[in-house]
Amino acid sequence: MTEPARGWILAAPCSNSGKTLVSAALLRLLARQGSSATPFKVGPDYIDPGFLSAAAGTVCCNLDPWAMGPARLGQLLGNQPGDRFLIEGVMGLFDGAVSGDGSTADLAAQFSLPVILVINVRGQGASVAALAQGFANHRADIDVAGVIFTRVGSARHETILRTACADAGIRVFGALANDPTLTLQERHLGLVQAGERADLEALLERAADCLGDNLDLAGLQEIAAAPSIRNAGPSAPLRPLGQHIAVARDIAFGFCYPHILEDWRSAGARIGFFSPLADEAPAADADAVYLPGGYPELHAGRLSSNEKFLQGLRDAAGRDAVILGECGGYMVLGRGVEDSDGENHAMAGLLDLETSFTQRKLHLGYRQATLQADCGLGAVSSEFRAHEFHYASVIREQGAPLFTLRDALGAQLDQAGLVSGRVMGSFIHLIDRVG
């Protein structure tokens, strides 16, 4: 009988603690040792998984305890191919949806997994012990097994930190020195994508070297645990958009959850990829097209002039293919996108939609989405869990709505998206189906 994979959750007191860098470095160290480690990311994040995938050499999937049911979470954790796994948390350990659930701590409790707290220690010394103790004692159902420090200023600084934690009974697994070369660049939706960094491999190797110099890897291996997966019944996957689905994939359209593509493959659909930035059209025999989110606004001029791509979308609509655009993909299905300089770029014109970035406004949060029409996503009244995160403003949005929305607390929000025939889209990213 094959031994189940064992692993850890790397969490933090708050965002910007360095958990993505530490997670990527640890994954690369495990790969060097010959371990087949599977990475996961808690929450709806698209950016961090790119770094974790590159570090591990295998696809990083999301685990979202608010948007996914127990069956889906158990399926993803239980079907991993590696002998080790590493789960990077989201925000702070106890932070989740506005409804109070869906945190990294909830996931740790559900699957009885040890938590390693990654703490940015810049500007603090012995106080780190009180911080770690507070997190360790906050919930009795969470096992905070120890800490890893980041942004350590000096050897003397590290000694102070280690001594304070030892006196408090907090186990220290490692320390990462403050090194300005170990930075993950940011933009308005988070980190710059892994695929945009020419120095990615060098960064991952250096991070692994630096962490490996001061890491108790044997101790981490010792406490690694298999997830406690209870029988929660079958999950409810998203049904495929078609039998042959053309999926846009490049730097402008990179926000695609791997588990959704696997749902479609498992249901018998064939998945093919094309690059809008390279002016590629979706396959002529595809009966469905999926335009995920990403950063099309950064490439609006180029996309607007890529006539083969845009005409390919129009041709797909003309042959009655199902077309779904999410967030950035939704904007491209519209008439035009106005960039931050006020210049308008014509798009596919398949939906009566115009968007702008001249006056950015944050739209953020989990969404409960209910279909308002029979379409390629399912029957009217079908329900989904989803997430919204964008800065675009809507200038014009005319037509039949695709969804009605509620927030994580159940409060009614505006209708969302558009559907016209078999073409549809919205600003929300679907994560899982309800029921």
C-alpha positions in Angstrom: 0.0 0.0 0.0 1.4 3.4 -1.0 2.1 5.7 1.9 0.0 8.9 1.9 1.9 12.2 1.2 2.9 14.2 4.2 3.4 17.9 4.5 2.8 21.3 6.2 1.0 24.6 6.0 3.2 27.7 5.8 1.1 30.6 7.2 1.9 34.0 8.6 0.6 36.7 11.0 -0.2 38.9 8.1 0.4 39.5 4.4 3.9 40.6 3.2 5.6 38.3 5.7 7.6 36.4 3.1 5.6 33.2 3.0 5.6 32.9 -0.8 9.4 33.3 -0.9 10.0 30.8 1.9 7.5 28.4 0.4 9.2 28.5 -3.0 12.6 28.1 -1.4 11.5 25.1 0.6 9.9 23.5 -2.4 13.1 24.0 -4.4 15.2 22.4 -1.5 12.9 19.4 -1.4 13.2 19.0 -5.2 17.0 19.1 -4.8 16.7 16.2 -2.3 14.7 14.2 -4.8 11.3 14.6 -3.0 8.3 15.0 -5.3 6.6 17.8 -3.4 3.2 19.1 -4.5 2.4 22.8 -3.9 -0.9 24.2 -2.9 -2.1 27.8 -2.3 -5.0 28.7 0.1 -7.6 31.1 -1.3 -8.4 32.5 -4.7 -4.9 33.7 -5.5 -3.5 33.3 -9.0 -0.1 34.9 -8.7 1.6 32.9 -5.9 0.9 29.5 -7.5 3.1 30.5 -10.5 6.1 30.8 -8.2 5.3 27.7 -6.3 4.8 25.7 -9.5 8.1 26.9 -10.9 9.9 26.0 -7.6 8.4 22.5 -7.4 8.3 21.7 -11.1 4.7 20.7 -10.9 1.3 22.5 -11.0 0.1 24.3 -7.9 -3.6 24.0 -7.2 -5.7 26.3 -5.0 -7.4 25.1 -1.8 -10.2 27.5 -0.9 -12.1 26.5 2.3 -14.7 29.2 1.7 -15.5 28.5 -1.9 -14.9 24.7 -2.0 -16.8 22.1 -0.1 -15.1 19.4 2.0 -15.4 16.9 -0.8 -13.5 19.1 -3.3 -10.8 19.9 -0.8 -10.4 16.3 0.2 -10.2 15.3 -3.5 -7.5 17.8 -4.2 -5.4 16.9 -1.2 -5.9 13.2 -1.5 -5.2 12.8 -5.2 -1.8 14.5 -5.2 1.1 12.6 -6.9 4.0 13.5 -4.6 5.4 12.1 -1.4 5.4 15.6 0.2 3.1 18.6 -0.1 3.4 22.2 1.0 0.4 24.5 1.4 1.0 28.2 1.4 -1.6 30.1 3.4 -3.4 33.3 2.5 -3.1 36.7 4.3 -2.8 36.0 8.1 -3.4 32.6 9.6 -6.9 33.5 10.9 -8.0 35.8 8.0 -10.7 34.6 5.6 -13.9 35.8 4.1 -15.8 38.7 5.7 -18.2 36.0 7.0 -15.4 34.9 9.3 -14.8 31.5 7.7 -12.5 30.2 5.0 -9.2 31.0 6.7 -5.9 29.0 6.5 -6.6 28.0 10.1 -9.9 26.5 9.1 -8.1 24.4 6.5 -5.4 23.3 9.1 -8.1 22.3 11.6 -10.2 20.4 9.0 -7.3 18.2 7.9 -5.2 18.2 11.1 -2.1 19.6 9.5 0.8 21.3 11.3 1.3 25.0 10.7 4.7 26.7 10.4 4.4 30.4 11.1 6.5 32.6 8.8 7.3 35.9 10.6 8.8 39.1 9.2 11.0 40.1 12.1 12.2 43.4 10.8 11.8 46.0 13.6 11.3 43.5 16.4 13.5 41.4 18.7 12.3 39.4 21.7 8.7 40.5 21.1 8.6 37.8 18.4 8.1 35.2 21.1 4.9 36.9 22.4 3.6 37.1 18.8 4.3 33.4 18.1 2.8 32.4 21.5 -0.4 34.4 20.7 -0.9 32.7 17.4 -0.1 29.2 18.9 -2.6 29.7 21.7 -5.4 31.4 19.8 -7.2 28.3 18.8 -7.0 24.9 20.5 -7.7 23.0 17.2 -4.6 24.5 15.4 -1.1 23.0 15.8 1.4 25.9 15.3 4.5 23.6 15.3 7.1 26.3 15.0 8.3 29.4 13.2 10.6 30.5 10.4 12.0 34.1 10.5 12.3 36.4 7.5 14.1 39.8 7.1 16.6 38.9 9.8 19.1 41.8 10.2 22.2 40.1 11.5 23.6 37.1 13.4 23.1 39.0 16.7 19.5 39.7 15.7 18.9 36.0 15.0 20.4 35.1 18.4 18.0 37.4 20.2 15.0 35.9 18.3 16.0 32.3 18.8 16.7 32.9 22.5 13.3 34.5 23.1 11.5 31.7 21.3 13.4 29.0 23.2 12.5 30.6 26.5 8.8 30.6 25.4 8.9 27.0 24.1 8.5 28.0 20.5 10.4 25.8 18.0 12.5 27.7 15.4 12.9 25.8 12.1 14.8 28.4 10.2 15.8 32.0 9.4 16.1 33.9 6.2 18.4 37.0 6.2 17.3 40.4 5.0 18.5 40.3 1.4 17.3 43.0 -1.1 18.0 40.6 -4.0 15.3 38.3 -2.7 12.3 40.4 -3.7 9.0 39.5 -5.4 7.9 42.6 -7.4 4.4 43.8 -7.0 1.7 45.6 -9.0 -1.9 46.5 -8.3 -3.3 42.9 -8.2 -0.4 41.5 -6.2 3.0 40.1 -7.3 4.3 40.4 -10.8 3.6 37.0 -12.4 6.4 34.4 -12.3 6.4 34.0 -16.1 7.2 37.7 -16.4 10.5 37.4 -14.6 13.5 36.5 -16.7 15.5 35.9 -13.5 13.0 33.5 -12.0 15.3 30.4 -11.9 18.1 32.4 -10.5 15.8 33.9 -7.8 14.5 30.5 -6.8 18.0 29.0 -6.6 19.3 31.9 -4.5 16.3 31.7 -2.2 16.8 28.0 -1.7 20.5 28.5 -1.0 19.9 31.2 1.5 17.1 29.4 3.4 19.0 26.1 3.2 22.0 27.6 5.0 19.9 28.1 8.1 17.0 25.6 8.0 16.2 22.6 10.1 14.9 20.5 7.2 15.3 17.3 9.1 13.1 18.7 11.8 10.5 19.8 9.3 10.5 16.3 7.8 10.0 14.9 11.2 6.7 16.8 11.9 5.2 16.5 8.4 1.8 15.0 8.6 -0.7 13.3 6.3 -4.0 15.1 5.9 -6.9 13.6 7.8 -9.5 13.2 5.0 -12.9 12.1 6.0 -15.4 10.7 3.5 -17.4 13.7 2.4 -19.0 12.2 -0.7 -18.5 13.3 -4.3 -17.7 16.8 -5.3 -19.8 18.8 -7.8 -17.5 19.9 -10.6 -18.1 22.6 -13.2 -19.5 21.0 -16.3 -17.4 21.4 -19.4 -18.2 24.3 -21.8 -17.9 21.9 -24.7 -16.2 18.8 -26.0 -13.2 20.7 -27.4 -12.4 23.8 -25.4 -9.9 26.3 -26.6 -8.3 28.1 -23.6 -6.4 31.4 -23.9 -3.1 31.1 -22.2 -0.2 33.6 -22.0 0.9 36.5 -19.8 -2.3 38.5 -20.5 -4.6 35.5 -19.7 -2.9 33.6 -16.9 -5.6 33.5 -14.2 -7.0 30.0 -14.7 -7.6 27.5 -11.8 -6.0 24.1 -12.7 -8.8 22.2 -10.9 -11.4 23.5 -13.4 -9.5 22.3 -16.4 -9.1 19.0 -14.7 -12.9 18.9 -14.1 -13.4 19.4 -17.8 -10.8 16.7 -18.8 -12.3 14.3 -16.3 -15.7 14.8 -18.0 -14.2 13.8 -21.3 -13.5 17.3 -22.8 -10.4 17.9 -24.9 -8.4 21.0 -23.9 -6.2 23.0 -26.3 -4.4 26.3 -25.7 -3.8 29.4 -27.8 -2.0 32.7 -27.2 -4.0 35.9 -27.9 -0.8 38.0 -27.5 0.9 35.9 -30.3 -2.2 36.7 -32.4 -3.4 33.1 -32.4 -7.0 32.3 -32.9 -8.9 29.6 -31.1 -8.9 26.3 -32.9 -11.3 26.3 -35.8 -12.9 23.0 -34.6 -13.3 24.1 -31.0 -16.9 24.1 -29.8 -16.1 26.3 -26.8 -13.6 29.1 -26.0 -12.5 30.1 -22.5 -10.8 33.5 -21.9 -9.5 33.5 -18.3 -8.6 36.7 -16.4 -5.2 38.3 -16.3 -3.8 41.6 -17.3 -5.2 42.4 -20.8 -5.3 46.1 -19.9 -1.5 46.1 -19.8 -1.5 44.7 -23.4 -4.7 46.4 -24.7 -3.0 48.1 -27.7 -1.4 44.9 -28.8 -4.5 42.8 -28.4 -6.6 45.4 -30.2 -4.3 45.1 -33.3 -4.2 41.3 -33.2 -6.9 40.8 -35.8 -6.4 37.0 -36.2 -7.2 36.6 -32.5 -10.2 38.9 -32.5 -11.6 37.6 -35.7 -11.1 34.1 -34.4 -13.4 34.9 -31.5 -16.0 36.4 -33.9 -15.8 33.3 -36.1 -16.3 31.1 -33.0 -19.4 33.0 -32.1 -20.6 32.8 -35.7 -20.4 29.0 -35.6 -22.3 29.0 -32.3 -19.5 28.0 -30.0 -19.9 28.6 -26.3 -17.6 31.5 -25.3 -16.9 32.4 -21.6 -14.8 35.4 -20.5 -13.8 36.0 -16.9 -12.7 39.4 -15.7 -9.9 40.4 -18.2 -11.4 37.9 -20.7 -14.8 39.5 -20.2 -13.4 42.9 -21.0 -11.9 41.6 -24.3 -15.3 40.2 -25.3 -16.7 43.8 -25.1 -16.5 46.7 -27.5 -13.4 48.4 -26.0 -11.0 48.9 -23.2 -9.9 52.4 -22.1 -6.3 52.2 -20.7 -5.0 54.3 -17.8 -4.0 57.1 -20.3 -7.5 57.4 -21.6 -6.8 55.7 -24.9 -9.5 53.4 -26.2 -8.7 50.1 -27.7 -11.3 48.2 -29.7 -11.9 44.6 -28.7 -14.0 41.7 -30.1 -17.4 43.5 -29.8 -19.3 40.3 -28.9 -20.9 41.9 -25.8 -22.2 45.4 -25.3 -19.6 46.3 -22.8 -17.0 49.1 -22.4 -14.5 49.3 -19.6 -12.0 51.8 -18.4 -8.9 52.1 -16.2 -8.7 55.9 -16.1 -10.4 56.0 -12.7 -9.5 52.8 -11.0 -11.9 51.5 -8.3 -11.2 48.3 -6.3 -13.8 45.6 -6.5 -12.9 42.8 -4.1 -14.5 39.9 -2.3 -16.0 36.4 -2.4 -19.2 36.1 -4.4 -22.2 33.7 -4.3 -23.4 33.6 -7.9 -26.7 32.4 -9.4 -27.2 31.9 -13.1 -29.9 34.1 -14.6 -30.2 32.1 -17.9 -29.7 28.7 -19.4 -26.2 28.8 -20.9 -23.0 26.9 -21.3 -22.3 27.0 -17.5 -25.6 25.2 -16.6 -29.3 25.7 -16.1 -30.9 28.9 -14.8 -30.6 29.1 -11.0 -27.4 27.1 -10.9 -25.2 28.3 -8.1 -21.5 28.8 -7.8 -18.9 30.1 -5.4 -16.6 32.7 -6.9 -14.2 35.6 -6.3 -14.0 39.2 -7.7 -10.8 41.3 -7.7 -10.3 44.0 -10.2 -9.9 47.8 -10.7 -11.8 48.3 -13.9 -14.7 50.7 -14.1 -17.7 49.9 -16.3 -18.6 52.7 -18.8 -21.3 50.7 -20.5 -22.9 47.3 -19.8 -26.1 46.6 -21.7 -28.0 43.3 -22.1 -29.2 40.3 -20.2 -27.2 39.7 -17.0 -25.4 36.5 -16.5 -25.5 36.3 -12.7 -27.1 37.7 -9.6 -24.6 38.1 -6.8 -24.5 37.9 -3.0 -21.4 38.5 -0.9 -19.9 36.1 1.6 -22.4 37.3 4.2 -25.3 36.6 1.9 -26.1 40.3 1.3 -27.6 41.0 -2.1 -25.4 42.7 -4.6 -26.0 44.0 -8.1 -26.5 41.7 -11.1 -23.3 40.8 -12.9 -22.0 40.1 -16.4 -23.7 39.7 -19.7 -25.0 36.8 -21.8 -25.8 37.1 -25.5 -26.7 33.8 -27.2 -23.8 31.5 -26.3 -21.4 34.3 -25.5 -21.1 35.2 -21.8 -18.8 36.8 -19.3 -18.5 38.6 -16.0 -15.9 40.1 -13.7 -16.1 37.2 -11.3 -13.8 34.1 -11.3 -15.7 30.9 -10.8 -14.1 28.5 -8.3 -16.7 25.8 -7.6 -20.2 24.7 -8.2 -22.7 24.5 -5.3 -24.6 21.2 -5.1 
